Amino acid sequence: MATSTLIQNLDSTAFESSTTVPGSYTVISPKGVSHRLQTEVFLASATVAKGDAVAFDLNKTADGDKTLYVIKADTDVATSTCVVGIVLSSAETDGSLTAESKILVLISGIASAAVDGATVAGSNLTVGATAGQLAVASAAATYPIVAIAVEADTANVAKVLFIKQF
């Protein structure tokens, strides 16, 4: 289901995915919450993890499935380089992130993501050679920049500002 960009909600409350009851949400009230992020629900082609960069699975046979299913982004697989977002959580009641599971993907905004160990704040990030991990873009990068690091990585995880790709 598509999220709308027509109305920006700047309330001080937000919804957070429940860690005890996957697929359910609770109201939270952190200071300065803004709904300037966009999410979409996709189907996973294979097992993914929270924070993985995912791409459209262009290996699917049916054209409609090519943009319905996502797989870990990876430059080593030609059909998984079209990065669309970062996995936030499962959208299933059992919390599964396996093949055929509905998953919630951030398509625009800030989230924690799997990144290359050389990531520093301000790094331009692109699809990487490690499945699900964003890499620091070089001057000769052949893939588009999909995110900007908000902080340096800690154990290959960093907050990033993901730039909407579609």
N, C-alpha and C positions, 0 to 999 in steps of 0.2 A: 504494500500500500504506500503510495507516495505521500510525503509530507509537504505541507504548503509553505511557501515563502511569502505569502501575501500579508500575513499578520505576524508581527514580531512581538512576542510576549516578554515583557520586562518585569514580571511579578517577582516577588522575593521568595516564591515557593517553586518547587519543581518535583518531578517524579523520579524516583531512583529504583532501579531493578532490585528486587529482594534477593539477598544471598541465601536466605533460609528457605524460601519458596520460589524456585526458579519459574519464570514466566509471569510472576506477579510484581506489582509495583507499590511502593509506599510514598507518601508525601514527605518531602524534606524541606527544610528552610535555611539553607546556607546563605550567608551574606552575599549579595550581588549576583544571584543566579540570573542567567539570561538564557533564553531559548533560541539563541542564534546558531544552534547547530541543527543539522539535518540528518535524519536516519532513514534507512530503508530496510525492509525485511527481504532477505534473499534465501534461497535454498543452497545448502552446502553440497558441493560435488564430492567432497572427501572431508575427513576430520580436520577441523581448524581449532585454533585456540584464541582466547581473548587477547587482543592486541595485534593479531596477525593482519598484515596488509593482504587484501584479497582483490582478485581481478575477475572480470567476466570469464566464464569458462567457454572459450571460443571453440573448444573441442566437441561440444555438444552437436548432435546431428540436426535437430530441429532449430530453426532460426529463433523462435520464441524462447527456447531453452538457453540460448547463448547469453541472454541478458537476465534470465531468471536465476541461473545457477552461478555461484562463485567458487573459486578455488584459490589456494594460496598463491600470491603473486610471485613470479619467478622468471628471471631472464633466461634460465636454462631450458624453459619450456615455452616454445613460440606461441602457444595458444593461451598462456596465462600471464601476459605482460600488460594487459589493459586494466590498470589498477583503478578500482572504484571506491575503495574505502578501507576502514579499519574495523575489525570485529569488536563489538562492544560486549555482547552476551548472547546467550541462547534466547530464542523467542518461543521455545518449547516449555511446557509445564514441567518436564522432567530435567530441564537444564542441559540437554544433550547438544553437543557441537560436532556430531558425526555426520556421515553422508546422509543426505535427504533431510536433515534437520533444518528447521527455520532458524535463521540467525539474524540478529539485529546488527546492522552495519552503519557506522558513522560515515556519511558521504561528504560532510562539510562541517568543520569546526575543530575543536581541540579535544584530543584523547591521548591516552598512553598507547604507544605502539612499539612493536619490535623493530629495532634499528641496528645499524652497523655500529660496531664498537668505537668508531672514529667520530661519532656524532657529537657536535658541540652546539650550543645555542646559536641559532641563525643559519645552521647548515641547510642547504637545499637538498631535499631528499627525492629519490626516484626509486623505481623497482630495482630490486637487487638480485644477486645470484643465489642467495640463501632463501629458500621458500618461506614466504610470509614476512620477510624482513625488508625494511626500506634501507637503501644504501645512500651514502653521501654522493651527490652528483659531481662528477668531474667536469672540467671545462669542455671536454670532448664528449659529454654524455649524449647518447643516442636516444634515450627515452625521456619523456617529459618530466619536469619537476612536478611532484604530486603533493608535497608537503614541505613545511619549514619547521625545523626543530625549535621548540620553545625553550628547551633546556638541554644540557649535556646528558648523554646516556649514563645510566647506572645499570650495569650487568645487561647491556644490550636492550634496555627499555628507556624510552624518553617520551615526554609529552610533545606532541606535534600539532601544528595547525594544518589540518588536511584541507587541500584546495579542491573544491568541487570539480569533478571531471566530466560530468554529463548532465 
